[in-house]
């Protein structure tokens, strides 16, 4: 058993479970300490019972980001500029963001509030409303099942499908604009394809 300020040099192997006993709350405080200027990096990994098939779950370093993995593939990480998602970003609740930049897809089943810039290289599908106070640039299709509210400049290279459009800024769509409800534009509304309002 290790108690108090016990230290281990080399590897520490556990063949059984690591149990915390006692009646008080339990927590793990893992700290890497160096007596010189050595840079530390850490990994939380797993392997099978043959000591093979190592998979990384979390990787981190001092003054660096934290990377999160799924099936040994990096899916997200923290950066100096914020949080980066390598794959698709999905949420079932309300999504608040200062700025969004993704090379994949964005899908939200709730409402999306954006105060900054939205940059999407793929398709954006929103079951709720989208309120963008800043600029939005979408290389794929934007589908909003509720109301699209634009305060800045919105550039969409493909289609725009939504129920209602309310724009105090500019809305530019290279393809078709389709709205089942009203279209209100305080400034320029430009469509490279058909403009359909039912």
C-alpha positions in Angstrom: 0.0 0.0 0.0 1.1 3.6 -0.7 0.2 6.2 1.9 1.0 9.9 2.3 3.7 11.2 0.1 4.9 7.9 -1.3 7.0 8.1 -4.5 7.7 5.5 -7.1 10.8 5.4 -9.4 10.3 3.6 -12.7 7.1 1.8 -13.6 4.2 1.0 -11.3 2.2 -2.0 -12.3 -1.2 -2.9 -10.9 -2.4 -6.5 -11.6 -5.7 -5.9 -9.8 -8.0 -3.0 -9.2 -7.1 0.3 -7.7 -9.6 0.8 -4.9 -10.2 3.8 -2.7 -11.5 2.9 0.7 -12.9 5.0 3.5 -16.0 7.0 4.2 -14.9 10.4 2.7 -15.1 11.6 -0.9 -12.5 10.1 -3.3 -10.5 11.9 -5.9 -7.4 11.5 -8.0 -4.9 14.3 -8.2 -2.2 13.4 -10.7 0.7 15.8 -11.0 4.0 15.6 -12.9 6.8 17.5 -11.1 10.3 18.2 -12.4 13.3 19.5 -10.5 14.7 21.0 -13.7 13.3 22.5 -17.0 12.2 19.1 -18.4 9.0 19.2 -20.4 6.4 16.7 -19.4 3.8 15.0 -21.5 1.2 12.6 -20.3 -0.9 9.9 -21.9 -3.8 7.9 -20.6 -3.8 4.6 -22.5 -5.1 1.1 -22.4 -3.9 -2.3 -23.7 -5.3 -5.8 -23.9 -4.3 -8.7 -21.5 -1.4 -9.6 -23.8 0.3 -6.2 -23.3 -0.5 -5.4 -26.9 -2.9 -3.1 -28.8 -2.1 0.1 -27.0 -4.8 2.7 -27.4 -4.5 6.4 -26.4 -7.6 8.0 -24.8 -6.2 11.3 -23.5 -2.8 13.0 -24.3 -1.6 16.2 -22.7 1.4 18.4 -22.0 2.4 21.3 -19.8 1.6 24.6 -21.5 0.1 22.6 -24.3 -3.3 21.3 -25.3 -5.3 18.2 -24.2 -6.2 15.8 -27.0 -9.1 13.4 -26.8 -9.3 10.1 -28.7 -11.9 7.6 -29.9 -10.7 4.2 -30.9 -7.1 5.6 -30.9 -8.1 8.4 -33.4 -7.9 12.0 -32.3 -11.4 13.6 -32.3 -11.0 16.8 -30.3 -8.4 19.0 -28.6 -7.9 22.2 -26.6 -5.9 24.9 -28.3 -4.8 28.4 -27.4 -7.6 29.7 -29.6 -10.3 27.5 -28.0 -11.7 24.0 -28.6 -11.0 22.1 -31.9 -13.2 19.3 -33.2 -11.6 17.0 -35.8 -14.9 15.3 -36.9 -18.5 16.3 -36.9 -20.0 18.5 -34.2 -23.4 17.4 -33.0 -25.6 18.7 -30.1 -29.1 17.9 -29.0 -29.5 21.1 -26.9 -29.0 24.8 -27.4 -25.6 25.7 -28.8 -23.9 29.0 -27.9 -20.6 30.0 -29.6 -18.5 33.1 -30.1 -17.0 31.7 -33.3 -17.2 28.4 -35.2 -14.6 27.1 -37.7 -14.9 23.5 -38.9 -13.7 21.5 -41.9 -16.5 18.9 -41.3 -20.3 19.1 -40.7 -22.2 21.0 -38.0 -25.5 19.6 -36.8 -27.6 20.9 -34.0 -31.0 19.7 -32.9 -31.5 22.8 -30.7 -31.2 26.5 -31.3 -27.8 28.0 -32.3 -26.7 31.4 -31.2 -23.6 32.8 -32.8 -22.0 36.1 -31.7 -18.9 35.8 -33.9 -18.0 34.2 -37.2 -19.3 30.9 -38.6 -17.0 29.1 -41.1 -18.1 25.7 -42.3 -16.6 23.7 -45.2 -19.2 21.1 -45.1 -23.0 21.0 -44.6 -24.8 22.7 -41.7 -28.1 21.2 -40.6 -30.0 22.9 -37.7 -33.3 21.6 -36.4 -33.8 24.8 -34.4 -33.2 28.5 -35.1 -30.0 30.1 -36.2 -29.2 33.6 -35.0 -25.9 34.9 -36.3 -24.8 38.3 -35.2 -21.5 38.1 -37.0 -20.5 36.8 -40.4 -21.2 33.3 -41.7 -19.4 31.5 -44.5 -20.7 28.1 -45.6 -19.2 26.1 -48.4 -21.9 23.5 -48.4 -25.7 23.6 -47.8 -27.3 25.4 -44.9 -30.6 23.8 -43.8 -32.4 25.5 -40.9 -35.8 24.0 -39.9 -36.8 27.2 -38.0 -35.9 30.8 -38.5 -32.6 32.1 -39.9 -31.6 35.5 -38.5 -28.6 37.2 -39.9 -27.0 40.3 -38.5 -23.8 40.4 -40.6 -22.8 39.1 -44.0 -23.7 35.5 -44.9 -22.1 33.7 -47.8 -23.5 30.3 -48.8 -21.9 28.5 -51.8 -24.7 25.9 -52.2 -28.4 25.9 -51.2 -30.2 27.6 -48.4 -33.4 25.9 -47.1 -35.2 27.4 -44.2 -38.7 28.3 -42.9 -38.2 32.0 -42.4 -35.4 34.5 -43.2 -34.8 37.7 -41.3 -31.7 39.6 -42.4 -30.5 43.0 -41.3 -27.2 42.4 -43.1 -26.4 40.9 -46.5 -27.4 37.4 -47.5 -25.6 35.9 -50.5 -26.3 32.4 -51.9 -24.7 31.0 -55.0 -27.4 28.4 -55.3 -31.2 28.3 -54.6 -32.9 30.1 -51.7 -36.0 28.2 -50.5 -38.1 29.5 -47.7 -41.5 28.1 -46.6 -42.3 31.4 -44.8 -41.4 35.1 -45.2 -38.2 36.6 -46.4 -37.3 39.9 -44.8 -34.1 41.6 -46.0 -32.9 45.0 -44.6 -30.0 45.1 -47.1 -29.0 42.9 -50.1 -30.5 39.5 -50.8 -28.8 37.8 -53.7 -29.5 34.3 -55.1 -27.5 32.7 -57.9 -30.3 30.3 -58.5 -34.0 30.3 -57.8 -35.6 32.4 -55.1 -38.7 30.5 -53.7 -40.9 31.7 -50.9 -44.2 29.9 -50.2 
